[in-house]
Amino acid sequence: MNKLPKTVTKYFWGDNLKDLNWKDHKGYITKTILEKGDSGAIKWLVAKTGKNYIKKIARERKLEPKSKNFWRFYLS
């Protein structure tokens, strides 16, 4: 399933949702949800990817310092 649920699309108001899909933009979507997402979006992301993928993205992507520290603590 490449289409994003409505509970997640609200974080991509500046993007063309017709072009945004999970298959091609997995890292970008994950980073955005880690930075801006609410608990519902985070639950969807964890169910979709698993915690190991989130740990990987939190290390590799340039998250804001507050977000990076939060995810490092939360996922440890």
KOLKOL-135904 format. One line per field, with one value per residue: x, y, z of N, C-alpha, C in turn; residue number from 1. Coordinates in steps of 0.001 Angstrom, whole numbers. Layout:
nc1: X / ...
nc2: Y / ...
nc3: Z / ...
cac1: X / ...
cac2: Y / ...
cac3: Z / ...
cc1: X / ...
cc2: Y / ...
cc3: Z / ...
k: NUM / ...
This chain:
nc1: 850 / 762 / -421 / -959 / -2490 / -5268 / -4904 / -2235 / -1516 / -1942 / 402 / 1851 / 1257 / 2490 / 3283 / 2720 / 230 / -555 / 1742 / 3271 / 4264 / 4487 / 6311 / 8257 / 9057 / 9716 / 11741 / 11641 / 8959 / 8962 / 10864 / 9546 / 7235 / 8430 / 9430 / 7162 / 4819 / 1787 / 542 / -1082 / -110 / 2480 / 2007 / 945 / 3199 / 5087 / 3763 / 3829 / 6556 / 8214 / 10256 / 13041 / 13626 / 12870 / 14746 / 17036 / 16537 / 16332 / 18965 / 20347 / 19126 / 18898 / 17640 / 15908 / 17643 / 16199 / 14225 / 15809 / 17158 / 14934 / 13926 / 16125 / 16273 / 13674 / 13596 / 15565
nc2: -1184 / 2029 / 4481 / 7164 / 7340 / 9467 / 10578 / 10986 / 12497 / 15190 / 16319 / 16914 / 19212 / 21002 / 19543 / 17840 / 15688 / 13788 / 12973 / 12051 / 9152 / 6062 / 4098 / 5443 / 7577 / 6932 / 7463 / 10294 / 10671 / 9283 / 10783 / 13281 / 12629 / 11815 / 14258 / 15963 / 14583 / 13414 / 11322 / 9403 / 9356 / 8500 / 5946 / 4709 / 4822 / 3236 / 774 / 363 / 315 / -639 / -580 / -770 / 254 / 2901 / 3672 / 3547 / 5560 / 7764 / 7983 / 8339 / 10377 / 13947 / 15088 / 17552 / 18817 / 18530 / 16663 / 14511 / 13862 / 13170 / 10853 / 9177 / 8694 / 7658 / 5342 / 3777
nc3: 0 / -1020 / -655 / 1602 / 4856 / 5808 / 8327 / 8436 / 6217 / 6754 / 7632 / 5465 / 4042 / 2328 / 193 / -2931 / -2788 / -4596 / -5818 / -3732 / -2192 / -358 / -1238 / -2833 / -1229 / 1385 / 3400 / 3638 / 4420 / 6847 / 8340 / 8450 / 9916 / 12312 / 13138 / 13260 / 13795 / 15452 / 18162 / 16906 / 14257 / 14746 / 15812 / 13536 / 11894 / 13318 / 13236 / 10506 / 9831 / 11916 / 14892 / 14544 / 11974 / 12378 / 14305 / 12718 / 10776 / 12467 / 13262 / 10820 / 9260 / 9149 / 11793 / 13767 / 16630 / 19129 / 18450 / 17639 / 20040 / 21611 / 20233 / 20362 / 23120 / 23599 / 22027 / 23085
cac1: 0 / 1595 / -1162 / -877 / -3794 / -5599 / -4350 / -817 / -1328 / -1992 / 1759 / 2477 / 447 / 3268 / 3653 / 1663 / -103 / -677 / 3090 / 3886 / 3849 / 5359 / 7377 / 9306 / 9399 / 9676 / 12611 / 11097 / 7724 / 9350 / 11499 / 8526 / 6391 / 9235 / 9580 / 5919 / 3654 / 1135 / 617 / -1706 / 819 / 3608 / 1524 / 869 / 4571 / 5687 / 3112 / 4231 / 7994 / 8907 / 11150 / 14417 / 13722 / 12802 / 16066 / 17959 / 16244 / 16667 / 20428 / 20879 / 18547 / 19192 / 16500 / 16165 / 18278 / 15212 / 13613 / 16825 / 17338 / 13727 / 13847 / 17225 / 15850 / 12445 / 13848 / 16657
cac2: 0 / 3219 / 5678 / 7509 / 7576 / 10882 / 11034 / 11278 / 13471 / 16576 / 16799 / 17133 / 20246 / 21691 / 18583 / 17352 / 14355 / 12850 / 12479 / 11514 / 7780 / 5358 / 3368 / 6341 / 8644 / 6329 / 8195 / 11642 / 10540 / 8894 / 11938 / 14290 / 12172 / 11866 / 15665 / 16717 / 13726 / 13199 / 9917 / 8560 / 9221 / 7687 / 4558 / 4216 / 4658 / 2072 / -420 / 244 / 117 / -1277 / 324 / -795 / 1203 / 4246 / 3915 / 3791 / 6879 / 8773 / 8133 / 8727 / 11623 / 15122 / 15537 / 18659 / 18281 / 18093 / 15423 / 13456 / 13458 / 12476 / 9513 / 8372 / 8290 / 6864 / 4047 / 3034
cac3: 0 / -1154 / -293 / 3018 / 5475 / 6020 / 9605 / 8211 / 5133 / 7243 / 7869 / 4157 / 3415 / 1299 / -849 / -3806 / -2278 / -5722 / -6119 / -2517 / -1893 / 581 / -1932 / -3318 / -285 / 2725 / 4322 / 3833 / 5193 / 8201 / 8991 / 8710 / 11024 / 13534 / 13515 / 13421 / 13977 / 16739 / 18585 / 15882 / 13130 / 15217 / 15887 / 12157 / 11414 / 13980 / 12680 / 9100 / 9630 / 13031 / 15629 / 14024 / 10862 / 12947 / 14894 / 11607 / 10207 / 13478 / 13242 / 9511 / 8751 / 9962 / 12577 / 14675 / 17839 / 20121 / 17959 / 17663 / 21433 / 22050 / 19645 / 20901 / 24459 / 23511 / 21382 / 23737
cc1: 891 / 904 / -1101 / -2272 / -4015 / -5021 / -2884 / -632 / -1345 / -607 / 2497 / 1695 / 1191 / 3667 / 2449 / 1366 / -295 / 674 / 3762 / 3355 / 4906 / 6549 / 8550 / 9824 / 9398 / 10510 / 12086 / 9843 / 8053 / 9942 / 10462 / 7640 / 7170 / 9393 / 8257 / 4712 / 3093 / 1161 / -15 / -792 / 2010 / 3202 / 1448 / 2272 / 5239 / 5079 / 3579 / 5693 / 8687 / 9906 / 12567 / 14604 / 13710 / 14134 / 17077 / 17760 / 16619 / 18174 / 20910 / 20365 / 18866 / 17906 / 16904 / 16747 / 17289 / 14573 / 14593 / 17045 / 16132 / 13711 / 14972 / 16854 / 14670 / 12711 / 14965 / 16143
cc2: 1241 / 4492 / 5908 / 7728 / 9066 / 11423 / 11425 / 12395 / 14919 / 17166 / 17129 / 18172 / 20976 / 20807 / 18240 / 15906 / 13329 / 12228 / 11799 / 10110 / 7104 / 4720 / 4282 / 7330 / 8178 / 7112 / 9579 / 11603 / 10210 / 10077 / 12991 / 13888 / 12192 / 13298 / 16296 / 15894 / 13678 / 11705 / 8975 / 8319 / 8348 / 6221 / 3944 / 3916 / 3430 / 785 / -688 / -188 / -714 / -321 / 341 / 176 / 2639 / 4609 / 4277 / 5193 / 7982 / 9005 / 8765 / 10065 / 12768 / 15620 / 16761 / 18088 / 17783 / 16775 / 14264 / 12944 / 12691 / 11052 / 8617 / 7843 / 7321 / 5460 / 3244 / 1992
cc3: 0 / -693 / 1217 / 3593 / 5736 / 7322 / 9482 / 7187 / 5607 / 7502 / 6574 / 3354 / 2301 / 134 / -1713 / -3413 / -3389 / -6060 / -4932 / -2244 / -1039 / -114 / -2294 / -2273 / 1173 / 3747 / 4650 / 4700 / 6647 / 8955 / 9360 / 9876 / 12337 / 14041 / 13948 / 13851 / 15383 / 17062 / 17565 / 14697 / 13517 / 15299 / 14497 / 11637 / 12027 / 13434 / 11254 / 8956 / 10693 / 13658 / 15078 / 12869 / 11393 / 13601 / 13813 / 11034 / 11191 / 13539 / 11940 / 9002 / 9696 / 10617 / 13385 / 15968 / 18896 / 19712 / 18038 / 19088 / 21953 / 21529 / 20130 / 22291 / 24387 / 22975 / 22042 / 24718
k: 1 / 2 / 3 / 4 / 5 / 6 / 7 / 8 / 9 / 10 / 11 / 12 / 13 / 14 / 15 / 16 / 17 / 18 / 19 / 20 / 21 / 22 / 23 / 24 / 25 / 26 / 27 / 28 / 29 / 30 / 31 / 32 / 33 / 34 / 35 / 36 / 37 / 38 / 39 / 40 / 41 / 42 / 43 / 44 / 45 / 46 / 47 / 48 / 49 / 50 / 51 / 52 / 53 / 54 / 55 / 56 / 57 / 58 / 59 / 60 / 61 / 62 / 63 / 64 / 65 / 66 / 67 / 68 / 69 / 70 / 71 / 72 / 73 / 74 / 75 / 76
